[in-house]
Amino acid sequence: MTTPLVPAVVENIIKSQNFHASMERAKEHAKEVISSLIEKYRDVVERRKESDLLEEDVKIKFVNPLLTGLGWDVEGLDEVKFEQKTPRSHIDFALRTDPASLPEILYEVKAFREPLDGYRIVAGKKQPYPKKAIDDAWSMKVDFCVLTNFKELRLYYTKVRNPKEGLIFTVKYGEYLTEKGFEKLWSLSKENIKRGILERVEKKKNS
């Protein structure tokens, strides 16, 4: 005679099954959102509108829905802070899973026409966009930041001297729905940030 599973074990199995089913649904929804955004961007290119759309257009029309697709509550008061002030300047998005804690990740967004290795002039000196994003995050004691113009998205670890040392991954829009590309984007989902996936990704990169 087999020993019946105790209720607590059964409950844990059910919870695990429900969690995985919920995550699969969330992933499918994210893929639908990302597919729609890719088509929207391709329409921009076909109509030769890239240079007409400013940074704010990219934030509102592309990055906001991308974050929503990744499970973040963009419209709420707690999870996504726009134009986050930093000790150095400001950064476009600050994301936190706990409203009482520091952000877990920051986003710096650029217009389509701006390459991510571009720069701005500050006090007469060139400040590359990757360094600006990393410096802002470091100044807030945030370990991770994203630099994106939607065409390309980069994830950086911020406790480095040189941005190249901190680059964890880069993914371009044409790769967003490939297996590896989506895995990279999904690592930025609210659920994965909450579970500390980025720390594991960073350690794996440097192992």
C-alpha positions in Angstrom: 0.0 0.0 0.0 1.4 3.4 -0.9 1.5 6.1 1.6 -0.9 9.0 0.7 0.7 12.3 0.2 0.3 14.6 3.1 -1.9 17.6 2.4 1.0 20.1 2.6 2.9 18.2 -0.1 -0.1 18.1 -2.3 -0.7 21.8 -1.8 2.9 22.6 -2.7 2.7 20.5 -5.9 -0.5 22.3 -6.9 1.1 25.7 -6.2 4.1 24.8 -8.2 2.0 23.6 -11.1 -0.2 26.8 -11.0 2.9 29.0 -10.9 4.5 27.4 -13.9 1.2 27.6 -15.8 0.9 31.2 -14.9 4.4 31.9 -16.0 3.8 30.2 -19.4 0.7 32.4 -19.9 2.7 35.5 -19.0 5.5 34.6 -21.4 3.0 34.0 -24.3 1.4 37.4 -23.5 4.9 39.0 -23.5 5.7 37.5 -26.9 2.5 38.9 -28.3 3.3 42.3 -27.0 6.9 42.2 -28.3 5.7 40.9 -31.7 3.3 43.9 -32.0 6.1 46.3 -31.1 8.5 44.8 -33.6 5.8 45.2 -36.3 5.2 48.8 -35.2 9.0 49.5 -35.4 9.2 48.0 -38.9 6.3 50.2 -40.0 8.3 53.2 -38.7 11.3 52.1 -40.8 9.2 51.4 -43.9 7.6 54.9 -43.7 11.1 56.4 -43.0 9.9 58.0 -39.8 12.8 57.0 -37.5 14.3 60.5 -37.5 10.9 62.1 -36.8 10.4 60.2 -33.5 12.0 61.7 -30.5 13.2 60.0 -27.3 9.8 60.6 -25.6 8.1 58.8 -28.5 10.3 55.8 -28.0 9.6 55.8 -24.2 5.8 56.1 -24.5 5.1 54.1 -27.7 7.7 51.3 -27.3 9.4 51.0 -23.9 6.2 51.6 -21.8 4.3 48.7 -23.5 7.5 46.5 -23.5 7.7 47.0 -19.7 4.0 46.2 -19.4 4.5 43.1 -21.4 7.2 42.0 -19.0 4.8 42.3 -16.1 5.5 45.8 -14.8 2.7 48.1 -13.7 3.7 51.2 -15.6 0.5 53.1 -14.8 0.6 52.4 -11.0 2.3 54.5 -8.4 4.8 52.1 -6.9 6.7 50.0 -9.5 7.8 52.3 -12.3 9.1 55.8 -11.6 9.6 58.1 -14.6 12.4 60.7 -14.7 14.1 59.3 -11.6 16.4 61.8 -10.0 19.9 60.6 -9.2 22.8 62.2 -7.4 24.4 62.9 -10.8 21.4 63.9 -13.0 18.3 61.8 -13.8 17.4 58.6 -15.6 14.3 57.7 -17.6 12.9 54.8 -15.6 13.5 53.3 -12.2 11.9 49.9 -11.5 11.3 48.4 -8.1 9.3 45.3 -6.9 9.1 46.7 -3.4 7.9 50.3 -3.1 9.8 50.7 0.2 13.1 49.6 -1.3 15.7 51.0 -3.7 15.1 50.3 -7.4 16.4 47.0 -8.7 17.1 48.3 -12.2 17.2 51.6 -14.1 16.4 52.3 -17.8 18.1 54.9 -20.0 16.2 55.4 -23.3 17.4 57.0 -26.5 15.7 58.0 -29.7 15.8 55.6 -32.7 18.4 57.7 -34.5 20.8 57.7 -31.5 23.3 54.8 -31.5 23.8 53.3 -28.0 27.5 54.1 -28.2 26.7 57.7 -28.8 27.5 60.5 -26.3 26.5 63.8 -25.0 28.7 66.8 -24.1 28.8 67.6 -20.4 31.0 70.4 -19.1 32.9 70.4 -22.5 33.6 66.7 -22.3 32.1 63.7 -24.1 30.0 61.5 -21.9 29.2 58.1 -23.6 25.6 56.9 -23.1 26.7 53.6 -21.5 28.9 55.4 -19.0 26.1 57.9 -18.2 23.6 55.1 -17.5 26.1 53.1 -15.4 27.2 56.2 -13.4 23.6 57.1 -12.6 22.8 53.6 -11.5 26.0 53.3 -9.4 25.3 56.7 -7.7 21.9 55.3 -6.6 23.5 52.0 -5.5 21.5 50.1 -8.2 23.4 47.1 -9.5 21.8 46.9 -13.0 20.8 49.2 -15.7 19.4 49.0 -19.2 20.3 51.2 -22.2 18.0 51.0 -25.1 16.6 52.7 -28.2 14.2 49.8 -28.7 16.2 48.8 -31.9 18.8 47.4 -29.5 18.7 46.7 -25.8 21.7 46.3 -23.5 21.9 45.1 -19.9 24.8 46.4 -17.8 26.2 45.5 -14.3 27.1 48.8 -12.8 29.9 48.0 -10.3 32.6 48.4 -12.9 35.1 51.0 -14.1 34.5 50.5 -17.8 31.1 49.9 -19.4 32.5 47.1 -21.6 33.4 45.2 -18.4 29.8 45.6 -17.2 28.0 44.6 -20.4 26.0 41.4 -19.6 24.2 41.1 -22.8 23.0 43.0 -25.9 20.0 42.0 -28.0 18.6 43.6 -31.2 15.0 43.8 -32.1 15.3 41.2 -34.8 16.4 38.7 -32.1 13.7 39.6 -29.6 11.5 36.6 -30.4 14.3 34.1 -30.9 14.8 31.6 -28.1 17.9 33.2 -26.8 16.7 36.8 -27.4 13.4 36.3 -25.6 15.2 34.6 -22.7 17.3 37.7 -22.4 14.3 40.0 -22.4 12.4 37.8 -20.0 15.2 38.0 -17.5 14.0 41.7 -17.2 10.5 40.7 -16.3 9.1 41.8 -12.9 8.9 38.2 -11.7 12.5 37.4 -12.6 13.8 40.6 -11.1 11.9 39.8 -7.9 13.5 36.3 -7.9 17.0 37.7 -8.3 17.6 36.2 -11.7 19.9 39.1 -12.8 22.3 38.4 -10.0 22.6 34.8 -11.3 23.0 36.0 -14.9 25.8 38.3 -13.9 27.6 35.6 -11.9 27.3 33.2 -14.8 28.8 35.7 -17.1 31.8 36.1 -14.9 32.2 32.5 -14.0 
